[in-house]
């Protein structure tokens, strides 16, 4: 299990998620981010993350996301998921 901050210095963290997923496919990655954009969440999940949690809600949501990822389930912060639904409905 790995919790990864989406905004890191240096290499793109989306590329980092992709690289880690390819090199260690058994590692489940949960992305923690200041961004609440559904686009960022979609990119993280497409790159191989199992979860996406915003930092402002991490106290309550990060444990849920880690447990979901441990079960092999995807988790996206509900607020981001709602924005994602509105975004893709256009």
C-alpha positions as CSV (number, residue, x, y, z in Angstrom):
1,X,0.0,0.0,0.0
2,X,1.3,3.5,-0.9
3,X,-0.3,6.9,-0.2
4,X,1.2,9.3,-2.7
5,X,0.9,13.1,-2.8
6,X,-0.3,14.1,-6.3
7,X,1.8,17.3,-6.2
8,X,5.4,16.4,-5.8
9,X,8.5,18.2,-6.9
10,X,10.3,16.8,-9.9
11,X,8.7,14.2,-12.0
12,X,4.9,14.3,-12.6
13,X,3.2,12.3,-10.0
14,X,0.8,10.9,-12.5
15,X,3.9,9.5,-14.3
16,X,5.1,8.2,-10.9
17,X,1.8,6.4,-10.3
18,X,2.1,4.8,-13.8
19,X,5.7,3.8,-13.2
20,X,5.0,2.4,-9.8
21,X,2.0,0.5,-11.1
22,X,4.0,-1.1,-13.9
23,X,7.1,-1.9,-11.7
24,X,5.1,-3.1,-8.7
25,X,1.7,-4.2,-9.9
26,X,0.8,-5.6,-6.4
27,X,1.2,-2.2,-4.8
28,X,-2.1,-0.5,-4.3
29,X,-1.8,3.3,-4.6
30,X,-4.0,5.9,-3.0
31,X,-3.4,9.4,-4.3
32,X,-3.7,12.3,-1.8
33,X,-4.2,15.7,-3.4
34,X,-5.0,19.4,-2.8
35,X,-6.8,19.2,-6.2
36,X,-10.4,18.3,-6.2
37,X,-10.7,18.2,-10.0
38,X,-12.3,15.1,-11.5
39,X,-9.8,15.4,-14.3
40,X,-6.9,14.8,-11.9
41,X,-8.8,11.9,-10.3
42,X,-9.4,10.3,-13.6
43,X,-5.8,10.6,-14.6
44,X,-4.6,9.1,-11.4
45,X,-7.0,6.2,-11.7
46,X,-6.1,5.6,-15.3
47,X,-2.4,5.6,-14.4
48,X,-3.0,2.8,-11.8
49,X,-4.1,4.4,-8.6
50,X,-6.9,2.6,-6.6
51,X,-8.0,5.7,-4.7
52,X,-8.1,9.5,-4.9
53,X,-8.6,11.6,-1.7
54,X,-8.5,15.3,-1.3
55,X,-6.2,16.6,1.5
56,X,-8.9,18.7,3.1
57,X,-11.0,15.6,3.8
58,X,-8.2,13.2,4.4
59,X,-8.8,12.7,8.1
60,X,-12.2,11.1,7.4
61,X,-11.7,9.7,3.9
62,X,-8.1,8.4,3.8
63,X,-8.8,5.4,6.1
64,X,-11.8,4.5,3.9
65,X,-9.7,4.8,0.8
66,X,-6.9,2.6,2.2
67,X,-9.4,0.0,3.3
68,X,-11.1,0.0,-0.1
69,X,-7.8,-0.3,-1.9
70,X,-6.7,-3.2,0.4
71,X,-9.9,-5.0,-0.8
72,X,-9.1,-4.2,-4.4
73,X,-11.8,-1.7,-4.7
74,X,-11.6,1.8,-6.2
75,X,-12.3,4.8,-4.0
76,X,-12.8,8.4,-5.0
77,X,-13.7,11.2,-2.6
78,X,-17.5,11.6,-2.9
79,X,-17.1,15.3,-3.6
80,X,-14.8,14.6,-6.5
81,X,-17.0,11.7,-7.7
82,X,-20.0,14.1,-7.7
83,X,-18.0,16.6,-9.8
84,X,-16.8,13.8,-12.0
85,X,-20.4,12.8,-12.7
86,X,-21.4,16.4,-13.6
87,X,-18.2,16.7,-15.7
88,X,-18.9,13.5,-17.7
89,X,-22.6,14.3,-18.1
90,X,-21.9,17.3,-20.3
